[in-house]
Structure formats: structure tokens, C-alpha cells
């Protein structure tokens, strides 16, 4: 199964604050904050537990067709980073 076949959502208890183009994620333990840039913030907002990674990627490549290849790699990198940091869950 491909990673992007899964849908993702923020883990229970993760606190996030929308700051315009950015999102601030308060990491568990309360001593660190993760600042998401504009692209990662969009990916975070789209990880709603309903959309798959492929659907998130498709939405963003449709929105930014001139940068489709870069957008694809940024979406994958953001999801992989969210998983590595333990801030999202998948339906797998």
C-alpha cells in the first residue's frame, strides 16, 4: 500500500493555531512549537481524516499547475514529516 492511499488527521490532543499563512503546532510535552510554512499549513488543513494523501496532492497540483512536480514532493515531504513527528494519524 502506498503511503498516500491513506487519509490523515491530526492526532487527538495536538493543539494547532492558525496564524494566517502559517500554522503553529504545539508539540506534545509543551516545550516545542512547530511552525508550518504556507505549503505545509495547507497540507495540515487538508488532513481532515477524509481526504487521502493522493486527494490532498491532487487539490494542490490543480491549484498550482505550473509547479505541480514541486508541489507533489512538498506534499509528500510534509506528510512524512507529520508522521515522523507523531502529529497525525492515518486510517491504516
ChimeraX commands (.cxc) that place a marker at each C-alpha (Angstrom):
marker #1 position 0.00,0.00,0.00 radius 0.5
marker #1 position 1.25,3.45,-0.91 radius 0.5
marker #1 position 1.52,5.99,1.93 radius 0.5
marker #1 position -0.65,8.44,0.01 radius 0.5
marker #1 position -3.51,5.91,-0.23 radius 0.5
marker #1 position -4.25,6.65,3.44 radius 0.5
marker #1 position -6.24,9.50,4.86 radius 0.5
marker #1 position -4.71,11.51,7.69 radius 0.5
marker #1 position -5.95,13.63,10.57 radius 0.5
marker #1 position -4.32,15.43,13.47 radius 0.5
marker #1 position -3.72,13.17,16.46 radius 0.5
marker #1 position -6.02,13.67,19.40 radius 0.5
marker #1 position -4.58,16.21,21.80 radius 0.5
marker #1 position -2.46,18.05,19.23 radius 0.5
marker #1 position -3.02,21.76,19.56 radius 0.5
marker #1 position -2.73,23.92,16.46 radius 0.5
marker #1 position -3.15,27.64,15.97 radius 0.5
marker #1 position -3.92,29.20,12.62 radius 0.5
marker #1 position -1.67,32.21,12.07 radius 0.5
marker #1 position -2.69,33.44,8.64 radius 0.5
marker #1 position -0.49,31.75,6.04 radius 0.5
marker #1 position 1.22,29.67,8.73 radius 0.5
marker #1 position 0.09,27.19,11.34 radius 0.5
marker #1 position 1.69,26.76,14.74 radius 0.5
marker #1 position 1.65,23.22,16.13 radius 0.5
marker #1 position 2.29,22.81,19.83 radius 0.5
marker #1 position 4.20,19.55,20.10 radius 0.5
marker #1 position 3.45,17.10,22.91 radius 0.5
marker #1 position 5.36,17.88,26.06 radius 0.5
marker #1 position 4.63,21.58,25.76 radius 0.5
marker #1 position 8.20,22.72,25.27 radius 0.5
marker #1 position 8.37,22.95,21.46 radius 0.5
marker #1 position 6.37,24.65,18.75 radius 0.5
marker #1 position 6.46,23.67,15.10 radius 0.5
marker #1 position 5.97,26.47,12.57 radius 0.5
marker #1 position 4.44,25.27,9.31 radius 0.5
marker #1 position 5.15,27.34,6.22 radius 0.5
marker #1 position 2.37,28.15,3.78 radius 0.5
marker #1 position 2.53,24.88,1.84 radius 0.5
marker #1 position 2.80,22.66,4.92 radius 0.5
marker #1 position -0.01,24.66,6.56 radius 0.5
marker #1 position -2.29,23.97,3.59 radius 0.5
marker #1 position -1.43,20.26,3.74 radius 0.5
marker #1 position -2.13,20.28,7.51 radius 0.5
marker #1 position -5.53,21.90,6.99 radius 0.5
marker #1 position -6.42,19.36,4.28 radius 0.5
marker #1 position -5.51,16.38,6.51 radius 0.5
marker #1 position -9.05,16.10,7.83 radius 0.5
marker #1 position -9.37,12.33,8.13 radius 0.5
marker #1 position -11.48,12.19,4.97 radius 0.5
marker #1 position -9.10,13.07,2.14 radius 0.5
marker #1 position -6.35,10.68,1.16 radius 0.5
marker #1 position -2.82,11.89,0.59 radius 0.5
marker #1 position -3.45,11.49,-3.13 radius 0.5
marker #1 position -6.51,13.74,-2.90 radius 0.5
marker #1 position -4.54,16.38,-0.99 radius 0.5
marker #1 position -1.83,16.21,-3.64 radius 0.5
marker #1 position -4.39,16.46,-6.45 radius 0.5
marker #1 position -6.06,19.52,-4.92 radius 0.5
marker #1 position -2.75,21.33,-4.60 radius 0.5
marker #1 position -1.44,20.40,-8.04 radius 0.5
marker #1 position -4.72,21.67,-9.53 radius 0.5
marker #1 position -4.30,24.93,-7.59 radius 0.5
marker #1 position -0.63,25.31,-8.65 radius 0.5
marker #1 position -0.35,23.54,-12.05 radius 0.5
marker #1 position 2.83,25.39,-13.07 radius 0.5
marker #1 position 4.62,23.96,-10.02 radius 0.5
marker #1 position 2.96,20.53,-10.00 radius 0.5
marker #1 position 6.15,18.48,-9.60 radius 0.5
marker #1 position 7.44,20.62,-6.75 radius 0.5
marker #1 position 4.02,20.61,-5.08 radius 0.5
marker #1 position 3.91,16.79,-5.23 radius 0.5
marker #1 position 7.27,16.49,-3.49 radius 0.5
marker #1 position 6.31,19.13,-0.89 radius 0.5
marker #1 position 3.03,17.36,-0.05 radius 0.5
marker #1 position 4.79,14.03,0.37 radius 0.5
marker #1 position 7.56,15.62,2.45 radius 0.5
marker #1 position 5.02,17.39,4.69 radius 0.5
marker #1 position 3.01,14.21,5.32 radius 0.5
marker #1 position 6.18,12.21,6.01 radius 0.5
marker #1 position 7.35,14.92,8.43 radius 0.5
marker #1 position 3.98,14.99,10.22 radius 0.5
marker #1 position 4.17,11.20,10.64 radius 0.5
marker #1 position 7.78,11.32,11.86 radius 0.5
marker #1 position 6.87,13.98,14.43 radius 0.5
marker #1 position 3.86,11.95,15.57 radius 0.5
marker #1 position 1.30,14.69,14.98 radius 0.5
marker #1 position -1.02,12.90,12.55 radius 0.5
marker #1 position -2.79,9.55,12.47 radius 0.5
marker #1 position -3.70,7.58,9.37 radius 0.5
marker #1 position -6.59,5.29,8.64 radius 0.5
marker #1 position -4.20,2.33,8.24 radius 0.5
marker link #1:1,2 radius 0.2
marker link #1:2,3 radius 0.2
marker link #1:3,4 radius 0.2
marker link #1:4,5 radius 0.2
marker link #1:5,6 radius 0.2
marker link #1:6,7 radius 0.2
marker link #1:7,8 radius 0.2
marker link #1:8,9 radius 0.2
marker link #1:9,10 radius 0.2
marker link #1:10,11 radius 0.2
marker link #1:11,12 radius 0.2
marker link #1:12,13 radius 0.2
marker link #1:13,14 radius 0.2
marker link #1:14,15 radius 0.2
marker link #1:15,16 radius 0.2
marker link #1:16,17 radius 0.2
marker link #1:17,18 radius 0.2
marker link #1:18,19 radius 0.2
marker link #1:19,20 radius 0.2
marker link #1:20,21 radius 0.2
marker link #1:21,22 radius 0.2
marker link #1:22,23 radius 0.2
marker link #1:23,24 radius 0.2
marker link #1:24,25 radius 0.2
marker link #1:25,26 radius 0.2
marker link #1:26,27 radius 0.2
marker link #1:27,28 radius 0.2
marker link #1:28,29 radius 0.2
marker link #1:29,30 radius 0.2
marker link #1:30,31 radius 0.2
marker link #1:31,32 radius 0.2
marker link #1:32,33 radius 0.2
marker link #1:33,34 radius 0.2
marker link #1:34,35 radius 0.2
marker link #1:35,36 radius 0.2
marker link #1:36,37 radius 0.2
marker link #1:37,38 radius 0.2
marker link #1:38,39 radius 0.2
marker link #1:39,40 radius 0.2
marker link #1:40,41 radius 0.2
marker link #1:41,42 radius 0.2
marker link #1:42,43 radius 0.2
marker link #1:43,44 radius 0.2
marker link #1:44,45 radius 0.2
marker link #1:45,46 radius 0.2
marker link #1:46,47 radius 0.2
marker link #1:47,48 radius 0.2
marker link #1:48,49 radius 0.2
marker link #1:49,50 radius 0.2
marker link #1:50,51 radius 0.2
marker link #1:51,52 radius 0.2
marker link #1:52,53 radius 0.2
marker link #1:53,54 radius 0.2
marker link #1:54,55 radius 0.2
marker link #1:55,56 radius 0.2
marker link #1:56,57 radius 0.2
marker link #1:57,58 radius 0.2
marker link #1:58,59 radius 0.2
marker link #1:59,60 radius 0.2
marker link #1:60,61 radius 0.2
marker link #1:61,62 radius 0.2
marker link #1:62,63 radius 0.2
marker link #1:63,64 radius 0.2
marker link #1:64,65 radius 0.2
marker link #1:65,66 radius 0.2
marker link #1:66,67 radius 0.2
marker link #1:67,68 radius 0.2
marker link #1:68,69 radius 0.2
marker link #1:69,70 radius 0.2
marker link #1:70,71 radius 0.2
marker link #1:71,72 radius 0.2
marker link #1:72,73 radius 0.2
marker link #1:73,74 radius 0.2
marker link #1:74,75 radius 0.2
marker link #1:75,76 radius 0.2
marker link #1:76,77 radius 0.2
marker link #1:77,78 radius 0.2
marker link #1:78,79 radius 0.2
marker link #1:79,80 radius 0.2
marker link #1:80,81 radius 0.2
marker link #1:81,82 radius 0.2
marker link #1:82,83 radius 0.2
marker link #1:83,84 radius 0.2
marker link #1:84,85 radius 0.2
marker link #1:85,86 radius 0.2
marker link #1:86,87 radius 0.2
marker link #1:87,88 radius 0.2
marker link #1:88,89 radius 0.2
marker link #1:89,90 radius 0.2
marker link #1:90,91 radius 0.2
marker link #1:91,92 radius 0.2
view
